[in-house]
Amino acid sequence: MRTWCLSEQNLIRIKKLKTLKQININPYPSEEYTITYNSKEIRNNYKKKKKVILAGRIIRIRRMGKASFIELKDKYGIIQIYISINNFNYEKKIYNLFFKKLLDIGDIIGIKGYLFKTKKKQISVFAKKIKLLSKCLHTLPNVKIDKSGNTFDSFSKNEKRHRIKYVDFLVNEEIKHVILTRIQIITFIRNYLNERNYLEVETPILQAIPGGAIARPFITYHNTLKSTFYLRISNELYLKKLLVGGLEKVYEFSRNFRNEGIDKKHNPEFTILELYISYKDYYWMMKFTEKFLNKICCNIYQCFTFKVGKQDINFLSPFIDPFQQITFFEALQIYTGFDLSDTREPEIIKICAEINVKIDKNMKKGQILDQIFSQKCEKKIIKPTFIIDFPIEMSPLAKKHRFKNGVSERFELIINGVEIANSYSELNDPIDQFKRFKQQIKLYNKIEAENMLIDKDFLLSLEYGMPPCTGIGFGIDRLIMLFTNQRNINDVLFFPTIKIL
């Protein structure tokens, strides 16, 4: 038993724990506890005197002499338990000690009894027997809501909520609903893709080369192989290798890791849905994306419009109200007033100073344009919008545009000021890809260049021939934030990355 940071309440509950053992009540029994009904089934199938066995956590106790009430919470809601000393299968002294003095809010108990309704017509369980299943040694936050719907004593401090998420789920139904919605959305996506003959695959998390994106990786060492390895920053190159191998439609829910900043939109460990399909291009992928999000919205909300903050986000059928398309340079001109499509790097640097865009002195043209877009454009794009045709310098894995010089066949989907997805017509020319890799390395300083190694095996796979294809990566965490109206990524993660105290 740990002894650090114990409060007075902790010590009192530990003392109760010892007393329970002294009177031969096991506070942590090992045997199965068979449940016949949950709170939802009881409410939906009420029948007077029906015998029930249920279990849950005590969230409120009202002790009133010879009769008392417990509010018991399970996965499906709250049910009231009535306890009378005259109808209780314990000796009186055990009742007075066990129930009145040793049970606490937060304890997990099992109840055997029968159903009835109180004088106020509230469905309740008349308890004949209580079994302690797990003793809680901490005081739960006691969130109160008055008749007007006002909340008091809420468990709302972000740092504490995110550090002990299990308590957050216990007391904040809204956050628990967000997590359940996350599960629902991922399950729907998986079923949607499987029904369309996409294959869910698995690719390595531990990689010899951190390819597929430009980011600082987490580094580890394999003792047996005597080699440095990296936690993956992307699974893109592996999925493309599978297309080379003849798997024409593949996807993966990829846990990726990037050793970079933490803020309301970024966590070092995050989930991406990567999807690739042969013989299609980025025009096809835009249409697919509209239909895909339309189906998710319908599944979650049974409608096409939902509110994010003060904004109404519309996912009507793509045939009725398709997402708007704006080229990358059109977006820069709209939100900065400058046409930068044919502007050289020195002039762009001067414009950055004029429009207050912060850049690093070592940045090259592609990186500078990316900063201008991030700082001046992205947050202002609310309606679902495809930003298309990015500069070649910003898109090392995308094909050059078939009609336009200097740009690639790439789009980003921006909704409510946040990038939700990124897609290309995938580059499958091994010679061009090798040149692009070398050009990218020149753009970055020595430390970053060392981490962005050329994946020779990926180039070899392209030499065997990768079919023309398109791919897309959806930020699942950000997608959940959008559909659940959350502003902090930590609220859509089961266990966000938090500094150890």
Summary of the structure (lengths in Angstrom):
residues: 501
radius of gyration: 28.9
end to end distance: 19.3
largest distance: 88.9
contacts: 1484
relative contact order: 0.09
helix: 36%
strand: 27%
